[in-house]
Amino acid sequence: MSEVAVHGLVDRDGRLIEAGGPLDELNTRAGGALGQPFAVPQVAVLAHLAQRLGVTVSRHVLAADGPDEVELWVRAEPQDQGVKLAISGWRIKAPWTPPVDAARRERDLLLRDADWSWETDATLHLTAIGVEAASQGIDPNGLLGQPLDALMTPRPDAQGTMPMFAVLLAHGPFDDQPATIRATGASVMLSARPRLDTAGKFAGYVGAARAVTATPAPADFDPEALTEAFGERLQRALRQPLGRIIANADSINAQTDGPIRQDYVDYAADIASAGRHLMALVEDLVDLQAIERPDFMAAAEPIDLADIGRRAAGLLSVRASERGVRVDRPQDDDSAPATGEFKRVLQILVNLIGNAVRYSPDGGMVWVRTHRDRHAAVIIVADQGKGIAAEDQERIFEKFERVDPSEPGGSGLGLYIARRLARAMGGDLTVDSAPGEGARFMLSLPAAAA
């Protein structure tokens, strides 16, 4: 088509009021008409953005035009009566379709130089291991259905970091990540590509393993010290900058330095929320490193589960009120003496009540109750959520497990860490639930004399 710009006008209500011939035709083919809401979404979004920000926006877009796509250069300029459009380019581009065997070619390329292959499902449980792995002391059949970390443990790279952790959580591709095979101690380099289901959601990994000759460890090599150093390095590298990001974003959101535009306030709130999510992930990984050490122990202190339950509910009161969820905490005169470590029990209950608030319907109720069961003191966190099927009730306590990964939530480490902590204090963490009937999480600890 001609390079001459085609003009149009979108009013403040998003209706296309004026349109040059090609723009009018494109809008008509998209199901619209003059005087009606603009029907070309890619251009309508730019018009809305220019009006909302009050600035001229220019951008290259691809818009659907029947079976084809049309490339456009759109300039959207806000005016008193709406947004003036100037559109040029107008090049027809046939939509790209991937070759039928694209996924197979990528897989073949990945596995070409591999010693053996592996695959997982969306929950990172092993679904296949190449028979070639048996020649390296690995039992392929015995590992099927086990979590990926039952097969291998990631190792630090040359810079002392473990990027594979973050990649696995983000479901991204990775190449040549160092790892150690648990069964044999052999060193391997792992590469993988994510698989997608028909809806485009993450469905697991197809991976390759390549054996490497391990460099002999020095005589004073201490793997536990290395793991501890990694945890300290993770905190230093991420906690401080994340803390600054969150604090600055909260300051902007609160408009402490004076009023600013509402869209910037909203952006700051989103940044603070994302920062808190990353901070929680860092804290989970540091806790994971701590509780999996063979010498990990929890303190045995006299505590009151009812008092800690009230404190945990108080810490989550703002989050609950934002959701319209009421937390019915233990009464002030309730007492449940137990033995455990105060800060670890508070950590468990904040996790349980936070989950209950997250999965409760708007306007729902969360109950926190205590009682004594023989030689144990028990605190219960119950919600009105959608419940957990019987077959999922043990799985949610495993590492990186979540019942529905598509729902907003944490890293899948919270319940795993909570149960490990409960058992380290001589107690346990269990769940009683059914679909549609909410969930009751029960933390039991050794009872203490009242």
Secondary structure, DSSP 8 states (H G I E B T S, - for coil): --SS-EEEEEETTSBEEEE-HHHHHHHHHTT--TTSB---HHHHHHHHHHHHHTS-EEEEEEEEETTEEEEEEEEEEEETTEEEEEEEEEEEE------TTHHHHHHHHHHTT-SEEEEE-TTSBEEEE-GGGGGGT--HHHHTTSBGGGTEEE---TTS--HHHHHHHHT--EEEEEEEETTT--EEEEEEEEEE-TTS-EEEEEEEEEE-------TT--HHHHHHHHHHHHIIIIIHHHHHHHHHHHHHHHTTTS---HHHHHHHHHHHHHHHHHHHHHHHHHHHHHHTSTT-----EEEEHHHHHHHHHHHTHHHHHHHT-EEE---TT---EEEE-HHHHHHHHHHHHHHHHHHS-TT-EEEEEEEEETTEEEEEEE--SS---GGGTTGGGSTT--S-TTSS---S-HHHHHHHHHHHTT-EEEEEE-TTS-EEEEEEEEB---
